[in-house]
Amino acid sequence: MKTGSADLPLHGGSAPKWLFERMKRLAREISIAIIISFGKDEFFKRLSDPLWFQSFGCILGFDWHSSGLTTTTTAALKEGLAEETKNLGVFFAGGKGLRGIHTPDDIESVSEKGYLSYDKAKTLINSSRLVAKVDADAVQDGYKIYHHFMVFDRSGNWVVVQQGMNSQRKYARRYHWASYEMESFVKDPHKGVISDQIGKPLNLVDREIEETQSHMVELSRENPRLVIKEIRNIKLPEHHPLYPGDFNISYLEKVLKKTQEFSPGDFENLLLVKGIGEKTLRALALLSNLIYGSPLSFKDPALFSFAHGGKDGYPFPADRKTYDQSIEILKEAIRGARIGELEKFNLIKKLSTIS
């Protein structure tokens, strides 16, 4: 299930070394504390909650409103728990830029080490691809995905935190996904989307346009020449998001030849066809609307906005002494929990209520 997203302004620079080292240590202690006290499922659910994740990044000391919170917080998690993954049964894949592209390789690496079955790895890779395709192409909100980070366990449960950039608006939008309560990747998968700016994206995973999805799949299996002929002959209404110059007819015909050969059985499989992107999907959606009269959705799943404090001095600067004390307190709490003194562990339960 897609559980939410957040819009954040683009900031340059990176976390200073002294801060990032502490972020890794504190991320490690908080994560272990939650897993020991409440279990992996609860840890995954909290990571998939955009408000909790934002609070988590702020506790680690990063900018409350910076796009860098996403990449730095996930990096702190991955590096901070690097030595604990096999003990906790929690693993990480992907990251920013090329690291995100190599998410399948990271998953396969965990499988090759014997921590994950081949079938579970294959399913995780497929889920990773679908999550990326939905936010990159099926929800056309103007944000280009540049960060894809997956957390998973041996049972195949997973969370994805990914981020897209809108270079014109100079904003980034963060998307959170989780496998728990997963019904479908393409039928209204959003549980909650957080955004300071709401637009009118073409939303091809709105549950209310399931008919359109079916017609798009039908069109993808038609003779490409017939589909292209329809596109050339139609007069595009002004309110539609597609215009004759928006796509390359020859490229579209090439892609449609591939979809005809592949013959996708449903909308999920259509998204996974190599070469299918937002313009091809827009073309198929518009044709579905004009030929069959099936509806289009321009509903932005964004619901509400938020604000927190953090690293760059707002509402207060990061305090090294306090930061180190927090790490030591959490370490002591975890040591207590590990030797059975659970009463000492109650002090970290407040962290788990952030939402």
PARO-831498 format. One line per field, with one value per residue (C-alpha): x, y, z; residue in one letter. Coordinates in steps of 0.1 Angstrom, whole numbers. Layout:
px: (X_...)
py: (Y_...)
pz: (Z_...)
rest: (a_...)
//
This chain:
px: (0_12_10_18_41_57_67_100_120_153_184_220_249_250_251_285_305_302_264_261_282_258_228_240_244_211_192_207_197_161_156_168_148_116_123_131_101_74_88_98_62_58_92_81_48_65_89_60_43_55_48_67_95_98_98_125_147_142_151_183_189_183_164_127_118_147_146_179_162_150_183_203_180_178_216_219_196_215_250_240_224_249_264_230_210_215_208_177_165_160_178_183_185_188_193_199_207_225_221_183_187_207_180_175_212_211_181_198_230_210_195_229_241_213_192_163_148_150_112_110_138_121_88_106_123_90_74_103_98_60_64_88_67_35_51_72_46_11_8_19_25_56_81_110_121_157_158_144_151_137_137_127_128_132_95_92_76_88_87_98_107_113_116_109_122_103_132_109_92_124_105_108_80_85_65_60_49_44_35_12_-25_-15_-45_-32_-5_-30_-63_-61_-29_-25_-33_-23_-3_12_20_23_12_-17_-20_-41_-20_-32_-38_-40_-42_-74_-98_-126_-110_-105_-126_-100_-72_-89_-94_-57_-47_-70_-55_-20_-28_-43_-24_-1_-10_-47_-39_-16_-42_-67_-42_-35_-72_-86_-91_-77_-100_-83_-89_-69_-33_-20_-13_1_36_38_51_70_46_74_86_50_44_76_65_30_45_63_31_12_39_40_1_-2_-30_-37_-26_2_17_13_33_61_66_100_97_62_65_42_36_26_3_-12_-18_-35_-55_-68_-77_-96_-115_-123_-130_-148_-159_-141_-132_-99_-88_-70_-72_-41_-40_-23_-43_-25_8_31_60_87_120_157_193_198_188_150_134_168_203_215_232_262_262_225_227_255_235_205_226_240_205_192_222_216_179_187_213_187_161_186_193_156_153_123_112_143_130_98_116_119_82_74_95_72_41_54_29)
py: (0_35_52_88_114_148_179_194_223_215_225_222_209_179_170_179_148_154_154_125_103_111_106_70_62_77_61_28_31_43_16_-13_1_0_-34_-50_-33_-36_-58_-55_-49_-19_-5_-9_7_37_41_41_69_102_122_98_96_134_135_108_129_159_139_130_167_173_203_201_213_201_175_163_149_120_110_116_99_67_68_71_41_20_28_28_-6_-22_-45_-54_-64_-102_-101_-80_-97_-62_-54_-23_-18_12_49_81_82_51_34_35_20_-9_-18_-52_-60_-52_-75_-103_-98_-105_-136_-149_-146_-170_-145_-144_-171_-168_-165_-138_-119_-121_-108_-79_-68_-69_-48_-23_-19_-14_12_32_29_41_72_80_73_64_94_122_150_165_149_128_100_102_84_48_31_-3_-19_-56_-87_-124_-129_-106_-77_-43_-5_18_55_72_108_128_162_190_211_240_244_235_211_174_150_120_89_61_26_-5_-42_-46_-44_-43_-47_-35_-14_2_6_37_26_58_56_92_118_148_179_216_222_204_202_184_154_127_99_66_46_61_33_51_47_9_8_32_10_-20_-1_10_-26_-35_-7_-19_-53_-38_-34_-4_11_12_30_55_62_70_94_112_117_128_165_169_188_217_203_171_167_155_174_163_175_159_125_110_91_68_60_54_30_11_8_-3_-31_-43_-42_-60_-87_-89_-88_-76_-92_-63_-27_-38_-59_-30_-8_-33_-34_-20_14_23_58_86_99_64_60_95_86_53_70_98_73_52_83_95_60_43_73_59_86_102_113_145_140_148_124_151_156_179_197_198_215_205_218_207_210_244_264_261_261_255_244_209_206_181_176_168_146_125_122_110_83_71_70_49_26_20_14_-12_-29_-31_-46_-71_-84_-86_-54_-42_-16_4_3_22_55_50_41_78_78_52_74_101_104)
pz: (0_-8_26_19_4_14_-6_4_-11_-28_-7_-17_3_26_63_79_89_126_123_99_122_150_128_120_156_168_138_148_185_177_151_173_202_182_167_201_218_191_164_127_115_137_125_89_95_111_82_58_77_61_93_115_90_89_127_127_104_126_157_139_135_98_81_87_53_32_4_18_49_29_13_45_68_47_43_81_85_60_73_110_108_84_111_125_94_97_135_131_99_83_50_28_-9_-32_-24_-43_-80_-93_-60_-65_-100_-85_-60_-77_-74_-36_-32_-51_-30_2_-15_-26_10_21_40_15_-8_-46_-49_-22_-39_-73_-58_-40_-72_-90_-62_-64_-101_-98_-70_-91_-123_-105_-91_-121_-149_-136_-113_-135_-110_-125_-102_-116_-93_-83_-50_-44_-11_0_35_37_58_52_50_20_39_26_28_0_6_-28_-38_-70_-81_-99_-112_-123_-90_-71_-49_-41_-32_-11_-15_11_3_24_17_47_38_1_-21_-55_-70_-94_-76_-54_-35_-16_21_26_7_24_2_7_-29_-45_-83_-109_-120_-143_-118_-136_-104_-91_-82_-99_-134_-134_-166_-182_-171_-188_-220_-220_-217_-246_-268_-260_-275_-307_-340_-335_-369_-360_-327_-343_-369_-342_-326_-358_-366_-333_-324_-289_-265_-247_-212_-219_-208_-242_-273_-307_-301_-267_-280_-309_-331_-344_-309_-297_-326_-316_-280_-291_-312_-281_-260_-287_-287_-249_-247_-210_-191_-168_-160_-136_-164_-188_-165_-164_-202_-210_-227_-214_-199_-190_-226_-238_-209_-215_-251_-242_-215_-238_-265_-240_-229_-265_-280_-251_-230_-200_-174_-166_-131_-123_-86_-65_-36_-14_18_42_50_80_96_120_133_126_116_100_131_129_154_171_161_166_200_200_237_239_208_223_256_237_220_253_270_241_242_279_274_247_269_296_273_260_295_304_323_303_328_318_282_288_283_246_240_236_204_189_194_170_141)
rest: (m_k_t_g_s_a_d_l_p_l_h_g_g_s_a_p_k_w_l_f_e_r_m_k_r_l_a_r_e_i_s_i_a_i_i_i_s_f_g_k_d_e_f_f_k_r_l_s_d_p_l_w_f_q_s_f_g_c_i_l_g_f_d_w_h_s_s_g_l_t_t_t_t_t_a_a_l_k_e_g_l_a_e_e_t_k_n_l_g_v_f_f_a_g_g_k_g_l_r_g_i_h_t_p_d_d_i_e_s_v_s_e_k_g_y_l_s_y_d_k_a_k_t_l_i_n_s_s_r_l_v_a_k_v_d_a_d_a_v_q_d_g_y_k_i_y_h_h_f_m_v_f_d_r_s_g_n_w_v_v_v_q_q_g_m_n_s_q_r_k_y_a_r_r_y_h_w_a_s_y_e_m_e_s_f_v_k_d_p_h_k_g_v_i_s_d_q_i_g_k_p_l_n_l_v_d_r_e_i_e_e_t_q_s_h_m_v_e_l_s_r_e_n_p_r_l_v_i_k_e_i_r_n_i_k_l_p_e_h_h_p_l_y_p_g_d_f_n_i_s_y_l_e_k_v_l_k_k_t_q_e_f_s_p_g_d_f_e_n_l_l_l_v_k_g_i_g_e_k_t_l_r_a_l_a_l_l_s_n_l_i_y_g_s_p_l_s_f_k_d_p_a_l_f_s_f_a_h_g_g_k_d_g_y_p_f_p_a_d_r_k_t_y_d_q_s_i_e_i_l_k_e_a_i_r_g_a_r_i_g_e_l_e_k_f_n_l_i_k_k_l_s_t_i_s)
//
